[in-house]
Amino acid sequence: MADDSSFAALPSSVQQGGGNTDMISRLIEQAAQRFATLTSYDPQDPPWGDDLIGNEFMKAYAKAHAELREAVTDFAGAVSRAGQLTLDSGTAFEKAQQDNLDTIHREAGRRA
């Protein structure tokens, strides 16, 4: 059983996790783009009008909407980055593991 300072993983499983995370990030990015498209409006011709009530509505809505759109887009980017980092981690782990196995086999061959 590994202690708290150990890390054990199958590199292919880590890489698969990265691929799965990347796939999820693409779905989130598509959802973010759909959200931006479906909720976009022309500030020069807002759907709520440009009278007193429409202007008050815009003051209350525009900032919150822009922040939400930015947060959804940032979230998609963060998940995408996590997927790439997971994939990179699995690749690095696999290389380190293989390098160490090669060293062990080389050293064992010298002793024989």
Backbone as CSV, one residue per row, in Angstrom:
resi,resn,N_x,N_y,N_z,CA_x,CA_y,CA_z,C_x,C_y,C_z
1,MET,0.840,-1.174,0.000,0.000,0.000,0.000,0.890,1.244,0.000
2,ALA,0.548,2.205,-0.830,1.349,3.420,-0.969,1.106,4.365,0.205
3,ASP,2.190,5.038,0.611,2.004,6.054,1.655,1.633,7.385,0.998
4,ASP,1.445,8.420,1.789,0.973,9.709,1.279,1.949,10.381,0.329
5,SER,3.221,10.011,0.354,4.198,10.657,-0.505,4.369,9.933,-1.832
6,SER,3.583,8.895,-2.070,3.696,8.110,-3.297,2.586,8.451,-4.272
7,PHE,2.900,8.257,-5.539,1.889,8.402,-6.587,2.004,7.187,-7.472
8,ALA,0.917,6.489,-7.652,0.911,5.325,-8.526,-0.252,5.462,-9.497
9,ALA,0.039,5.283,-10.764,-1.012,5.401,-11.776,-0.609,4.636,-13.016
10,LEU,-1.585,4.270,-13.781,-1.321,3.711,-15.098,-1.307,4.883,-16.066
11,PRO,-0.177,5.116,-16.730,-0.094,6.276,-17.624,-1.225,6.339,-18.647
12,SER,-1.604,5.200,-19.187,-2.673,5.215,-20.195,-3.998,5.668,-19.589
13,SER,-4.225,5.346,-18.310,-5.452,5.791,-17.647,-5.441,7.301,-17.420
14,VAL,-4.266,7.831,-17.053,-4.146,9.279,-16.874,-4.369,9.973,-18.213
15,GLN,-3.764,9.437,-19.275,-3.942,10.019,-20.608,-5.400,9.928,-21.060
16,GLN,-6.044,8.817,-20.772,-7.457,8.668,-21.119,-8.294,9.696,-20.356
17,GLY,-7.967,9.916,-19.095,-8.665,10.938,-18.312,-8.497,12.314,-18.932
18,GLY,-7.293,12.608,-19.409,-7.054,13.881,-20.087,-7.883,14.000,-21.352
19,GLY,-7.960,12.922,-22.108,-8.779,12.928,-23.332,-10.253,13.123,-23.013
20,ASN,-10.722,12.453,-21.960,-12.124,12.619,-21.557,-12.408,14.042,-21.100
21,THR,-11.472,14.608,-20.334,-11.639,15.983,-19.867,-11.647,16.945,-21.043
22,ASP,-10.801,16.696,-22.030,-10.776,17.524,-23.230,-12.109,17.457,-23.970
23,MET,-12.674,16.254,-24.075,-13.964,16.086,-24.739,-15.050,16.879,-23.999
24,ILE,-15.035,16.809,-22.683,-16.010,17.560,-21.877,-15.815,19.061,-22.081
25,SER,-14.555,19.498,-22.139,-14.296,20.932,-22.322,-14.831,21.421,-23.661
26,ARG,-14.756,20.581,-24.676,-15.299,20.976,-25.989,-16.815,21.154,-25.924
27,LEU,-17.476,20.275,-25.181,-18.930,20.412,-25.005,-19.258,21.690,-24.243
28,ILE,-18.467,21.998,-23.225,-18.686,23.228,-22.454,-18.444,24.444,-23.339
29,GLU,-17.384,24.403,-24.157,-17.103,25.518,-25.071,-18.257,25.722,-26.051
30,GLN,-18.801,24.628,-26.577,-19.947,24.738,-27.483,-21.146,25.341,-26.768
31,ALA,-21.377,24.920,-25.536,-22.490,25.468,-24.760,-22.267,26.957,-24.496
32,ALA,-21.032,27.339,-24.197,-20.717,28.752,-23.945,-20.967,29.579,-25.207
33,GLN,-20.573,29.048,-26.355,-20.803,29.765,-27.610,-22.295,29.885,-27.909
34,ARG,-23.037,28.802,-27.664,-24.505,28.855,-27.875,-25.143,29.876,-26.943
35,PHE,-24.695,29.891,-25.684,-25.226,30.855,-24.728,-24.972,32.278,-25.214
36,ALA,-23.730,32.546,-25.633,-23.385,33.886,-26.108,-24.226,34.263,-27.329
37,THR,-24.399,33.330,-28.231,-25.184,33.600,-29.441,-26.657,33.823,-29.117
38,LEU,-27.220,32.950,-28.306,-28.650,33.030,-28.002,-29.012,34.232,-27.136
39,THR,-28.070,34.738,-26.373,-28.382,35.858,-25.478,-27.771,37.175,-25.949
40,SER,-27.182,37.170,-27.131,-26.589,38.416,-27.626,-27.690,39.377,-28.074
41,TYR,-27.358,40.643,-28.108,-28.307,41.661,-28.547,-27.519,42.833,-29.104
42,ASP,-28.173,43.627,-29.902,-27.568,44.824,-30.481,-27.813,45.982,-29.514
43,PRO,-26.750,46.544,-28.915,-26.940,47.644,-27.960,-27.616,48.863,-28.597
44,GLN,-27.483,48.991,-29.909,-28.123,50.112,-30.602,-29.612,49.872,-30.820
45,ASP,-30.045,48.612,-30.732,-31.456,48.266,-30.922,-31.816,47.123,-29.974
46,PRO,-31.777,47.380,-28.655,-32.024,46.307,-27.692,-33.466,45.796,-27.773
47,PRO,-33.657,44.506,-27.532,-35.001,43.919,-27.637,-35.988,44.470,-26.604
48,TRP,-35.485,45.076,-25.541,-36.362,45.623,-24.497,-36.695,47.092,-24.728
49,GLY,-36.204,47.617,-25.836,-36.510,49.006,-26.182,-35.505,49.976,-25.588
50,ASP,-35.650,51.236,-25.989,-34.701,52.244,-25.505,-35.403,53.389,-24.782
51,ASP,-36.586,53.084,-24.253,-37.288,54.085,-23.456,-36.753,54.036,-22.025
52,LEU,-37.361,54.755,-21.127,-36.907,54.822,-19.737,-36.858,53.430,-19.092
53,ILE,-37.907,52.652,-19.267,-37.950,51.303,-18.666,-36.883,50.410,-19.299
54,GLY,-36.754,50.481,-20.631,-35.742,49.684,-21.324,-34.332,50.043,-20.886
55,ASN,-34.071,51.325,-20.712,-32.748,51.758,-20.274,-32.438,51.280,-18.857
56,GLU,-33.438,51.323,-17.993,-33.242,50.820,-16.625,-33.000,49.313,-16.640
57,PHE,-33.745,48.618,-17.495,-33.556,47.167,-17.613,-32.127,46.876,-18.073
58,MET,-31.659,47.601,-19.072,-30.321,47.379,-19.592,-29.251,47.623,-18.525
59,LYS,-29.425,48.655,-17.719,-28.460,48.927,-16.655,-28.369,47.748,-15.684
60,ALA,-29.516,47.152,-15.401,-29.548,46.043,-14.447,-29.075,44.733,-15.074
61,TYR,-29.269,44.579,-16.380,-29.019,43.302,-17.039,-27.665,43.213,-17.721
62,ALA,-27.234,44.237,-18.398,-26.064,44.162,-19.282,-24.800,43.721,-18.546
63,LYS,-24.512,44.293,-17.396,-23.294,43.951,-16.665,-23.328,42.500,-16.185
64,ALA,-24.452,42.109,-15.595,-24.576,40.734,-15.102,-24.465,39.735,-16.256
65,HIS,-25.092,40.065,-17.376,-25.036,39.180,-18.544,-23.607,39.059,-19.066
66,ALA,-22.894,40.162,-19.178,-21.514,40.142,-19.668,-20.620,39.340,-18.728
67,GLU,-20.809,39.509,-17.434,-20.011,38.765,-16.453,-20.293,37.270,-16.533
68,LEU,-21.563,36.910,-16.690,-21.924,35.500,-16.811,-21.331,34.903,-18.079
69,ARG,-21.449,35.603,-19.188,-20.891,35.106,-20.445,-19.382,34.918,-20.311
70,GLU,-18.708,35.863,-19.685,-17.264,35.755,-19.484,-16.921,34.582,-18.570
71,ALA,-17.704,34.389,-17.507,-17.449,33.286,-16.571,-17.636,31.936,-17.256
72,VAL,-18.681,31.797,-18.060,-18.922,30.538,-18.772,-17.784,30.264,-19.749
73,THR,-17.339,31.289,-20.449,-16.222,31.142,-21.390,-14.936,30.797,-20.646
74,ASP,-14.679,31.473,-19.522,-13.483,31.182,-18.720,-13.522,29.754,-18.175
75,PHE,-14.699,29.311,-17.755,-14.848,27.953,-17.234,-14.505,26.937,-18.316
76,ALA,-15.007,27.158,-19.516,-14.699,26.248,-20.621,-13.194,26.211,-20.864
77,GLY,-12.553,27.359,-20.831,-11.103,27.417,-21.027,-10.344,26.699,-19.918
78,ALA,-10.813,26.849,-18.683,-10.156,26.193,-17.550,-10.271,24.675,-17.653
79,VAL,-11.442,24.179,-18.035,-11.616,22.731,-18.181,-10.744,22.223,-19.331
80,SER,-10.660,22.992,-20.405,-9.802,22.616,-21.530,-8.348,22.535,-21.084
81,ARG,-7.905,23.520,-20.312,-6.527,23.540,-19.812,-6.289,22.359,-18.867
82,ALA,-7.257,22.039,-18.032,-7.120,20.890,-17.125,-6.984,19.597,-17.923
83,GLY,-7.745,19.466,-18.991,-7.635,18.279,-19.840,-6.256,18.170,-20.456
84,GLN,-5.741,19.278,-20.961,-4.418,19.263,-21.582,-3.337,18.952,-20.548
85,LEU,-3.446,19.548,-19.357,-2.465,19.277,-18.305,-2.511,17.817,-17.854
86,THR,-3.713,17.242,-17.805,-3.846,15.834,-17.430,-3.200,14.947,-18.489
87,LEU,-3.465,15.242,-19.740,-2.858,14.486,-20.831,-1.334,14.617,-20.785
88,ASP,-0.836,15.841,-20.614,0.614,16.069,-20.515,1.207,15.312,-19.331
89,SER,0.487,15.303,-18.206,0.950,14.601,-17.013,1.077,13.104,-17.288
90,GLY,0.080,12.536,-17.938,0.131,11.110,-18.275,1.279,10.792,-19.212
91,THR,1.514,11.664,-20.184,2.624,11.467,-21.125,3.962,11.558,-20.403
92,ALA,4.109,12.556,-19.537,5.356,12.716,-18.773,5.567,11.537,-17.830
93,PHE,4.491,11.089,-17.188,4.587,9.955,-16.269,5.024,8.706,-17.026
94,GLU,4.433,8.489,-18.192,4.775,7.325,-19.005,6.258,7.364,-19.407
95,LYS,6.735,8.531,-19.825,8.143,8.667,-20.214,9.059,8.422,-19.025
96,ALA,8.738,9.022,-17.878,9.563,8.833,-16.685,9.581,7.365,-16.267
97,GLN,8.435,6.737,-16.329,8.347,5.326,-15.960,9.190,4.474,-16.909
98,GLN,9.075,4.735,-18.203,9.838,3.960,-19.179,11.341,4.199,-19.024
99,ASP,11.730,5.456,-18.811,13.150,5.770,-18.602,13.698,5.011,-17.391
100,ASN,12.922,4.974,-16.325,13.365,4.269,-15.117,13.416,2.760,-15.329
101,LEU,12.448,2.210,-16.050,12.491,0.774,-16.354,13.699,0.440,-17.210
102,ASP,13.990,1.297,-18.179,15.177,1.091,-19.022,16.441,1.099,-18.173
103,THR,16.512,2.043,-17.232,17.685,2.127,-16.344,17.801,0.872,-15.486
104,ILE,16.696,0.400,-14.934,16.696,-0.809,-14.103,17.181,-1.995,-14.925
105,HIS,16.670,-2.135,-16.143,17.071,-3.273,-16.989,18.540,-3.166,-17.391
106,ARG,18.993,-1.971,-17.655,20.388,-1.747,-18.036,21.318,-2.112,-16.846
107,GLU,20.929,-1.629,-15.660,21.743,-1.899,-14.470,21.729,-3.396,-14.128
108,ALA,20.587,-4.022,-14.300,20.488,-5.470,-14.024,21.341,-6.249,-15.007
109,GLY,21.420,-5.778,-16.249,22.240,-6.431,-17.262,23.720,-6.322,-16.959
110,ARG,24.132,-5.245,-16.328,25.548,-5.048,-15.979,25.968,-5.991,-14.848
111,ARG,25.018,-6.313,-13.986,25.326,-7.166,-12.829,25.402,-8.639,-13.224
112,ALA,24.751,-8.973,-14.285,24.688,-10.388,-14.659,25.989,-10.907,-15.200
